[in-house]
Amino acid sequence: MLFLTGVNVGFSPAGNYLGQVLAALPYRWVIVPIGMLIGYFIVRAEPAVFVLTKQVEEITDGAISAESMGLSLSIGVSISLGLAMIRVLTGLSIFWFIIPGYFIALSLSFFVPKIFTAIAFDSGGVASGPMTTTFLLLRHGGLPGRGGRHYHGRLRRRGDGGDDAAHHDPDSRAGI
């Protein structure tokens, strides 16, 4: 509780500001590599990842080392965040990322030993732990961009520019 309170008071304004500054840059593509770097290092620092990688190393008698698993998780989250930032820039529906990803994961689960399926799904839960979600959501909260527009017009500001409240654009049929 104390950790999350400190994050909300100390990091929330900084993360939101960082997202707004990055979104205001004329070369917005820079959010892709920055998001990937942040994702990589946040997962490396996630305490739950350390616990899981040590447990997997013990259970597999060292066949899967803690270092290689931690590196794999960090790279995987980094790629995921790169795709998420591409989604922010292009406005693609989330379903273009979620459905193929789940299809691949579920398909592979039929061809690998059961222990690997369990490790893979546990890793997904651990890699999105409290530290990861706290810091990533704060940074990405400021990304809606210039003029209150988010995902190419799906959100817009109400009023004559003085009101910052965003609302859903009913004219948009772009989906999620």
C-alpha positions in Angstrom: 0.0 0.0 0.0 2.8 2.4 0.9 4.6 1.6 -2.4 1.5 2.4 -4.5 0.8 5.6 -2.6 4.4 6.7 -3.2 4.0 5.9 -6.9 0.8 7.8 -7.2 2.1 10.9 -5.4 5.7 10.8 -6.8 5.6 9.2 -10.2 2.1 9.8 -11.5 2.7 13.5 -12.4 6.2 12.7 -13.9 5.0 9.7 -15.9 2.0 11.7 -17.3 4.2 14.6 -18.1 6.7 12.4 -19.9 3.9 10.9 -22.0 2.6 14.3 -22.9 6.0 15.6 -23.9 6.7 12.5 -26.1 3.3 12.8 -27.7 3.9 16.5 -28.5 7.1 15.8 -30.4 7.0 16.3 -34.2 8.6 12.9 -34.7 6.1 10.8 -32.7 7.7 7.5 -33.9 10.2 8.0 -31.1 7.7 6.5 -28.6 8.2 3.1 -30.1 11.9 2.6 -29.2 11.4 4.5 -25.9 8.5 2.3 -25.0 10.5 -0.8 -25.8 13.4 0.3 -23.7 11.3 1.2 -20.7 9.4 -2.1 -21.0 12.7 -4.0 -21.1 14.1 -2.4 -18.0 10.9 -2.4 -16.0 10.5 -6.2 -16.4 14.2 -6.7 -15.5 13.4 -4.8 -12.2 10.1 -6.6 -11.5 10.5 -8.5 -8.2 7.9 -11.1 -9.2 10.0 -12.0 -12.2 13.0 -12.7 -10.0 10.9 -15.1 -7.9 9.5 -16.9 -10.9 12.8 -17.3 -12.7 14.4 -18.8 -9.7 11.5 -21.2 -9.2 11.6 -22.3 -12.8 15.4 -22.8 -12.6 14.9 -25.0 -9.6 12.0 -27.0 -11.0 13.8 -27.7 -14.3 17.1 -28.5 -12.6 18.9 -25.7 -14.4 17.7 -26.7 -17.9 16.0 -23.2 -18.1 18.4 -20.7 -16.4 17.0 -17.8 -14.5 19.0 -15.4 -16.6 17.8 -16.7 -19.9 14.2 -16.7 -18.8 14.5 -13.2 -17.4 16.1 -12.0 -20.6 13.3 -13.7 -22.7 10.6 -12.1 -20.6 12.2 -8.7 -20.9 12.6 -9.0 -24.7 9.0 -10.3 -25.0 7.5 -7.3 -23.1 9.8 -5.0 -25.0 8.4 -6.2 -28.3 4.8 -6.1 -26.9 5.3 -2.5 -25.9 6.7 -1.7 -29.3 3.6 -3.1 -30.9 1.4 -1.2 -28.5 3.2 2.1 -29.4 2.7 1.3 -33.1 -1.0 0.8 -32.3 -1.0 4.2 -30.6 0.5 5.8 -33.7 -1.6 4.0 -36.3 -4.9 3.5 -34.5 -5.1 -0.2 -35.4 -7.6 -2.2 -33.5 -6.3 -4.2 -30.6 -7.9 -7.3 -32.0 -5.2 -7.3 -34.8 -2.7 -8.0 -32.0 -4.6 -10.0 -29.4 -6.3 -12.6 -31.6 -3.1 -13.7 -33.5 -1.1 -13.7 -30.3 -3.6 -15.9 -28.4 -4.0 -18.2 -31.5 -0.2 -18.7 -31.6 0.1 -19.3 -27.9 -2.8 -21.7 -27.7 -1.7 -23.6 -30.8 1.8 -24.0 -29.4 0.4 -25.3 -26.1 -0.6 -28.5 -28.0 2.9 -29.2 -29.2 5.1 -28.5 -26.2 5.4 -30.3 -22.8 2.8 -29.2 -20.3 5.4 -27.7 -18.0 6.3 -25.2 -20.7 2.7 -24.2 -21.1 2.4 -23.6 -17.4 5.6 -21.6 -17.3 4.6 -19.5 -20.3 1.2 -18.5 -18.9 2.7 -17.9 -15.4 5.3 -15.7 -17.0 2.7 -13.6 -18.7 1.0 -12.9 -15.3 4.3 -12.2 -13.6 5.6 -9.9 -16.3 2.6 -7.7 -15.9 3.1 -7.4 -12.1 2.5 -4.4 -9.9 5.7 -2.6 -10.7 5.4 -3.0 -14.5 1.8 -1.9 -14.7 2.2 0.9 -12.3 5.1 2.6 -14.2 3.9 1.8 -17.7 0.3 3.0 -17.2 1.6 6.2 -15.7 3.8 6.9 -18.7 1.3 5.9 -21.3 -1.5 7.9 -19.6 0.0 11.0 -21.0 0.2 9.7 -24.5 -3.1 10.8 -25.9 -1.3 13.5 -27.7 -1.8 17.0 -28.9 -5.1 18.8 -28.8 -6.7 16.0 -26.8 -6.9 13.7 -29.8 -6.2 10.0 -29.2 -6.2 7.2 -31.7 -6.8 9.5 -34.6 -9.9 11.3 -33.4 -11.7 8.7 -31.3 -11.4 10.9 -28.3 -11.7 14.6 -28.5 -12.0 17.6 -26.1 -15.4 19.1 -25.3 -16.0 22.8 -25.3 -14.2 25.6 -26.8 -10.7 24.5 -25.8 -10.9 25.5 -22.2 -12.5 22.2 -21.1 -10.0 19.3 -21.0 -12.6 16.6 -20.4 -12.4 13.9 -23.1 -15.4 12.0 -24.4 -16.0 9.3 -26.9 -16.4 10.5 -30.5 -19.7 9.0 -31.7 -18.7 9.5 -35.3 -15.8 7.1 -35.0 -16.4 3.5 -36.0 -12.8 2.4 -35.5 -13.5 -0.1 -32.7 -11.4 -0.6 -29.7 
